[in-house]
Amino acid sequence: MNPYKDFDNYLKEFPTKDGYFGEYGGSFQADELKPAFREATDAYEAICHSAQFINELRRIRKEFQGRPTPVYHCERLSKLFGNCQIYLKREDLNHTGAHKLNHCMGEGLLAKYMGKKKLIAETGAGQHGVALATAAAYFGLECDIYMGEVDIAKQHPNVIRMKMLGANVIPVTHGLKTLKEAVDAAFEAYLKEYDHAIYCIGTCVGPHPFPMMVRDFQSVIGIEAREQFIAMTGLLPDAVCACVGGGSNSLGMFTPFLADPVEIYGVEPLGRGPAVGDHAATMTYGTKGILHGFESYVLQDEKGEPLPVYSIASGLDYPGVGPEHAYLKDAGRTKYETVTDEEAMEAFFLLCRYEGIIPAIESSHALAYAIRYAKEKQFGSILVCLSGRGDKDIDYVFENYGTGEKFLAKYEK
Ligand SMILES: *Cc1c(COP(=O)(O)O)cnc(C)c1O
């Protein structure tokens, strides 16, 4: 008996026409912005099923992005913890070094089909900005990236990358000068320019159609991984896991497994611990609320203002989460676990030393949970979405943790 047969028709039913996953999702924004989001929804629904669009995206994925990315069996790492086998889906080998390009190329292709000339987005740490600037260069589109002045100072290498790729990096100088203000600025620009530009969100959040569209484009991760895993082992994995920031690499990984008898774990950053301001574990500690135009779980105070969040992984420190995660959690289909900064860093160094792979700190959270799972279960298999490579993190890691001897000492024989 398959306990998850209810999910056989899930993709046909969710989201609804108005972008709802159960009671979550929707589209909450100023009336003036509604026509812009309506236009994007109509265009996506009209274009995404056409053979021409699908074939072109398929060709881009193969020839430009280097897909399919491999599934890899971590034999040496698995052996450290007993008999449970850890496998990685290697999104770190996707062009630009992370999964974000999967939806940016989809959004860029959609823009081209819609006859748009420009891509607009905000970026925090700069990862989404770099992926989108890459897509804009590929399609010959202009690219305006809004970025808080504080983040521009902190993320110098990504600012240079975006400029090399031809994007305009537009400093946002009001308020706290970080991601939240950058989102506001990008929405404002979209309102003024949507006759010739499209807004491209960085993860599975925002008003409809973005949570659906990004999920669809990212599902290539799970579709490939499921096929590859079965081809390698003849079986389904017992569990899959992925780190959850806004929720795009995780939903990309999870969606094709929803109707399978496979346990699904989203892994959230517990940072320095469970006190307010020390973590960004929205699914674990959040409550129902509205943020950035959609309803979901939110880390918020009694007045509905977003709480401060923190994680060592800048790609995970967001006080909201994609609405589909909220639905899947309430439906009991997905579970959420937390991993601290320290646990993530131990996983980071173990993957470096035992497998020759330097992972992103974000992805190290997913790996840390897989290690916990392997230690507890002692049999079966877990497939981890390794969402990105760690090149962007090595200076910070080296400065703060050296080469990780404090974590590795207990594993030396
Ligand atoms: C941005 C990022 C994440 C978090 O984003 P999701 O939308 O939750 O996937 C995770 N890993 C890497 C490498 C990232 O760049």
The ligand as a Gaussian input file, in Angstrom:
#p B3LYP/6-31G(d) Opt

LIG

0 1
 C       19.432000      30.711000      -2.592000
 C       19.977000      29.414000      -2.192000
 C       19.247000      28.520000      -1.360000
 C       17.918000      28.858000      -0.738000
 O       16.877000      29.107000      -1.612000
 P       15.637000      28.136000      -1.815000
 O       14.712000      28.944000      -2.643000
 O       15.067000      27.786000      -0.495000
 O       16.132000      26.929000      -2.538000
 C       19.795000      27.290000      -1.079000
 N       20.991000      26.919000      -1.565000
 C       21.732000      27.736000      -2.358000
 C       23.049000      27.255000      -2.845000
 C       21.248000      29.013000      -2.696000
 O       21.979000      29.813000      -3.477000

